[in-house]
Amino acid sequence: MPWEDVGSCGSGQLPNDRDWIVHCYEMAISYLKFILGDSPEGCELGVMWHEHELGDYPSVVFIGTFHNRTRLGNT
């Protein structure tokens, strides 16, 4: 399924602060949903973990099928 990177947030060092980092991302998603409203049908905001040779890292992503290429937040 296609996805678009929204960004990253939080502070901390993996793996020791993993719970704190996940909490920061959950708060960021809650804020984006509050500001932007509900995601279009078939899409969602979420946390995606990316594999890297130096260690995995998360980012906030918009996941779904993008039929209409309008910007988030536009009505």
C-alpha positions as CSV (number, residue, x, y, z in Angstrom):
1,M,0.0,0.0,0.0
2,P,1.4,3.4,-0.9
3,W,2.5,5.8,1.9
4,E,3.8,9.4,2.3
5,D,6.2,10.5,5.0
6,V,4.7,13.2,7.2
7,G,7.8,13.6,9.5
8,S,9.4,12.6,12.7
9,C,9.2,13.8,16.2
10,G,10.3,13.1,19.8
11,S,13.6,12.8,21.4
12,G,15.4,9.9,22.9
13,Q,17.8,7.2,22.0
14,L,16.8,3.7,20.7
15,P,16.6,1.1,22.2
16,N,16.6,2.6,25.7
17,D,13.9,5.2,25.2
18,R,11.7,3.2,22.8
19,D,8.5,3.6,25.0
20,W,9.1,7.4,25.2
21,I,9.6,7.6,21.4
22,V,6.5,5.6,20.7
23,H,4.5,7.8,23.1
24,C,5.8,11.0,21.3
25,Y,4.6,9.6,18.0
26,E,1.2,8.7,19.3
27,M,0.8,12.3,20.6
28,A,1.9,13.7,17.3
29,I,-0.7,11.6,15.5
30,S,-3.4,12.7,18.0
31,Y,-2.5,16.3,17.3
32,L,-2.6,15.9,13.5
33,K,-6.0,14.3,13.7
34,F,-7.2,17.1,16.0
35,I,-6.0,19.8,13.6
36,L,-6.7,18.1,10.2
37,G,-9.8,16.0,11.2
38,D,-10.5,12.5,10.1
39,S,-8.4,10.9,7.4
40,P,-10.1,10.3,4.0
41,E,-11.8,7.0,3.5
42,G,-9.2,4.2,3.0
43,C,-6.4,6.2,4.5
44,E,-4.9,6.6,7.9
45,L,-2.1,8.3,9.8
46,G,0.3,5.9,11.6
47,V,3.8,5.1,12.7
48,M,6.0,3.2,10.3
49,W,9.2,1.6,11.4
50,H,12.0,1.8,8.8
51,E,14.9,-0.7,8.7
52,H,18.4,0.8,8.6
53,E,21.8,-0.8,8.9
54,L,22.5,1.3,12.1
55,G,19.1,0.4,13.6
56,D,15.4,0.8,13.0
57,Y,13.7,4.2,13.2
58,P,10.1,5.4,13.2
59,S,8.3,8.2,11.3
60,V,4.7,9.4,11.0
61,V,3.2,8.4,7.7
62,F,0.0,8.8,5.8
63,I,-1.0,5.3,4.5
64,G,-3.6,4.6,1.9
65,T,-4.7,4.7,-1.7
66,F,-4.4,8.2,-3.0
67,H,-7.1,8.6,-5.6
68,N,-7.2,12.4,-5.2
69,R,-3.9,14.2,-4.9
70,T,-5.2,17.1,-2.8
71,R,-3.1,18.3,0.1
72,L,-4.0,17.2,3.6
73,G,-6.3,19.6,5.4
74,N,-7.9,21.0,2.2
75,T,-11.6,20.7,1.9
